[in-house]
Amino acid sequence: MRIVLLGPPGSGKGTQAIRLAKQLGIPQLSTGDMLRAAVPAGTLIGAKAKEIMERGELVPDQLVVAIVAERILEADAKYGFILDGFPRTIAQAAALDDILRAAGLRLDSVLELDVDEAALLGRILNRAKEATANGHARADDTEAALRVRLEEYRGQTKPLSDYYRERGILKRVDGLQPIDKVASSLLEAIASQARRCARTAASSSP
């Protein structure tokens, strides 16, 4: 099962991706984690990513795509994965299509967490305060950076909803439900998509 999880910053993508990964027995692939891991490594990509993320901006496609292309073809992702934080643009989605097509693979489902933007901002700022209190603050968790990220999401990532809806693989879930309810709704959306694919395959069989 190859899944893309969409949603604005603070919508709970990371939390739900981890839960889904455990339920489905496939790895959660977070581009944010991969990029942040490159920062302390002192690589050229890490240095570029650090500067960009601290401004609250999106990392350019060429940096992200290169990391994802290698990761989804690793052994632990052979039978599926959950992409959390990628793609973020139509160009990245097209690049992902190319990567999967070249490997003879395809996406099975795209899940979108639907959350009110005002609620999002409050949620992320609360997370930032808690992280600061615990000594784990991130440089991109300031209000100014968060507003930039939300604006970037509206302009570049939100159009992915239409991109995947037109392909018939998008399912939307209310991200403001309790965490357990969101998780169960996501699993049901995946099951629904799997049933639909099975019916389509059966009807096209000779």
C-alpha positions as CSV (number, residue, x, y, z in Angstrom):
1,M,0.0,0.0,0.0
2,R,1.6,3.3,-1.2
3,I,0.0,6.3,0.4
4,V,0.4,10.1,0.4
5,L,-0.8,12.0,3.4
6,L,-1.8,15.6,2.8
7,G,-2.7,18.4,5.1
8,P,-1.5,21.9,6.2
9,P,1.2,22.3,8.8
10,G,-0.1,21.4,12.3
11,S,-2.9,19.2,10.9
12,G,-1.5,16.1,12.6
13,K,0.0,14.5,9.5
14,G,3.1,13.3,11.4
15,T,1.1,11.8,14.3
16,Q,-1.3,10.0,12.0
17,A,1.4,8.8,9.6
18,I,3.2,7.1,12.5
19,R,0.0,5.4,13.6
20,L,-0.9,4.3,10.1
21,A,2.6,3.0,9.5
22,K,2.3,0.7,12.6
23,Q,-1.2,-0.4,11.7
24,L,-0.3,-1.3,8.1
25,G,3.3,-2.5,8.7
26,I,4.9,-0.1,6.3
27,P,7.4,2.7,6.9
28,Q,6.5,6.4,7.4
29,L,8.6,8.5,5.2
30,S,8.8,12.1,6.4
31,T,10.7,14.5,4.1
32,G,10.9,16.9,7.0
33,D,12.7,14.4,9.2
34,M,15.1,13.5,6.3
35,L,15.9,17.1,5.6
36,R,16.5,17.9,9.3
37,A,18.7,14.8,9.6
38,A,20.9,16.2,6.8
39,V,21.5,19.5,8.7
40,P,23.8,18.2,11.5
41,A,25.5,15.9,9.0
42,G,27.0,19.1,7.5
43,T,26.3,18.2,3.9
44,L,25.7,20.8,1.2
45,I,22.1,19.7,1.0
46,G,21.8,20.0,4.8
47,A,23.3,23.5,4.8
48,K,20.9,24.7,2.1
49,A,17.9,23.1,3.7
50,K,18.8,24.6,7.1
51,E,18.8,28.2,5.8
52,I,15.5,27.7,3.9
53,M,13.7,26.0,6.7
54,E,14.7,28.6,9.2
55,R,13.0,31.2,7.0
56,G,9.8,29.0,7.0
57,E,10.0,28.5,3.3
58,L,9.6,25.3,1.3
59,V,12.8,23.4,0.3
60,P,13.3,23.5,-3.5
61,D,12.0,20.5,-5.5
62,Q,15.4,19.3,-6.7
63,L,16.6,18.8,-3.1
64,V,13.5,17.0,-1.9
65,V,13.0,14.8,-5.0
66,A,16.5,13.5,-4.8
67,I,16.1,12.4,-1.2
68,V,12.6,10.8,-1.8
69,A,13.7,9.0,-5.0
70,E,16.3,7.1,-3.1
71,R,14.2,6.5,0.0
72,I,11.1,4.9,-1.5
73,L,13.2,2.3,-3.3
74,E,14.9,1.1,-0.2
75,A,14.2,-2.5,0.9
76,D,11.9,-1.6,3.8
77,A,9.5,0.3,1.4
78,K,9.3,-2.6,-1.0
79,Y,5.7,-3.4,-0.1
80,G,4.5,0.1,0.6
81,F,5.1,3.4,2.5
82,I,3.3,6.5,3.8
83,L,4.7,9.8,2.4
84,D,4.3,12.5,5.0
85,G,5.2,16.0,3.7
86,F,5.7,15.0,0.1
87,P,4.7,16.0,-2.5
88,R,4.0,19.6,-1.7
89,T,3.7,21.0,-5.2
90,I,2.3,19.8,-8.5
91,A,5.8,19.5,-9.9
92,Q,6.8,17.2,-7.0
93,A,3.7,15.1,-7.6
94,A,4.6,14.8,-11.3
95,A,8.2,13.8,-10.2
96,L,6.8,11.2,-7.8
97,D,4.6,9.8,-10.6
98,D,7.7,9.5,-12.8
99,I,9.7,7.8,-10.0
100,L,7.0,5.3,-9.3
101,R,6.3,4.6,-13.0
102,A,9.9,3.9,-13.7
103,A,9.9,1.3,-10.9
104,G,6.6,-0.2,-12.1
105,L,4.7,1.1,-9.1
106,R,1.8,3.4,-8.4
107,L,0.1,5.3,-5.6
108,D,-2.8,3.4,-4.0
109,S,-4.4,6.2,-2.0
110,V,-4.0,9.9,-1.2
111,L,-5.5,11.0,2.2
112,E,-6.1,14.7,3.0
113,L,-6.6,16.0,6.6
114,D,-9.1,18.8,6.4
115,V,-8.5,21.4,9.2
116,D,-9.6,25.0,9.7
117,E,-6.6,27.3,9.3
118,A,-7.4,29.4,12.4
119,A,-7.4,26.3,14.5
120,L,-4.2,25.2,12.8
121,L,-2.3,28.3,13.8
122,G,-3.3,28.0,17.4
123,R,-2.4,24.3,17.5
124,I,1.1,24.9,16.1
125,L,1.8,27.8,18.3
126,N,0.9,25.7,21.4
127,R,3.2,23.0,20.1
128,A,6.0,25.5,19.8
129,K,5.5,26.8,23.3
130,E,5.6,23.2,24.7
131,A,8.7,22.4,22.7
132,T,10.4,25.6,23.9
133,A,9.5,24.7,27.5
134,N,11.0,21.2,27.0
135,G,14.2,22.6,25.3
136,H,13.2,21.1,21.9
137,A,12.2,24.2,20.0
138,R,12.5,24.2,16.2
139,A,13.8,27.3,14.4
140,D,10.8,27.3,12.0
141,D,8.2,27.2,14.8
142,T,7.8,31.0,15.1
143,E,4.5,32.7,14.3
144,A,6.1,34.6,11.4
145,A,7.5,31.4,9.9
146,L,4.3,29.5,10.5
147,R,2.2,32.1,8.6
148,V,4.7,31.8,5.7
149,R,4.2,28.0,5.7
150,L,0.4,28.3,5.7
151,E,0.6,30.8,2.8
152,E,2.9,28.5,0.9
153,Y,0.5,25.6,1.6
154,R,-2.4,27.5,0.2
155,G,-0.6,28.6,-2.9
156,Q,1.4,25.5,-3.7
157,T,0.2,22.4,-1.9
158,K,-3.6,22.8,-1.8
159,P,-3.8,22.4,-5.6
160,L,-2.8,18.8,-5.1
161,S,-6.3,18.1,-3.9
162,D,-7.6,18.6,-7.4
163,Y,-4.6,16.9,-8.9
164,Y,-5.4,13.7,-7.1
165,R,-9.2,14.0,-7.0
166,E,-9.1,14.0,-10.8
167,R,-7.3,10.6,-10.6
168,G,-9.9,9.2,-8.3
169,I,-7.6,8.4,-5.4
170,L,-8.2,11.3,-3.0
171,K,-10.1,10.8,0.3
172,R,-10.7,13.7,2.7
173,V,-10.9,13.2,6.5
174,D,-11.9,15.8,9.2
175,G,-8.6,16.5,11.0
176,L,-10.3,18.3,13.9
177,Q,-11.8,15.0,15.2
178,P,-10.1,13.4,18.3
179,I,-6.9,11.7,17.4
180,D,-8.3,8.2,17.6
181,K,-11.3,9.1,15.5
182,V,-9.0,10.6,12.8
183,A,-7.0,7.4,12.8
184,S,-10.0,5.2,12.4
185,S,-11.4,7.5,9.7
186,L,-8.1,7.3,7.7
187,L,-8.1,3.5,8.0
188,E,-11.7,3.4,6.7
189,A,-10.7,5.7,3.8
190,I,-7.9,3.4,2.9
191,A,-10.2,0.3,3.1
192,S,-12.8,2.1,0.9
193,Q,-10.2,2.9,-1.7
194,A,-8.9,-0.7,-1.7
195,R,-12.5,-2.0,-2.2
196,R,-13.0,0.4,-5.1
197,C,-9.8,-0.6,-6.7
198,A,-10.7,-4.3,-6.3
199,R,-14.1,-3.7,-8.0
200,T,-12.5,-1.8,-10.8
201,A,-10.0,-4.6,-11.4
202,A,-12.7,-7.2,-11.3
203,S,-14.9,-5.3,-13.8
204,S,-12.1,-4.9,-16.2
205,S,-11.1,-8.6,-16.1
206,P,-12.1,-10.6,-19.2
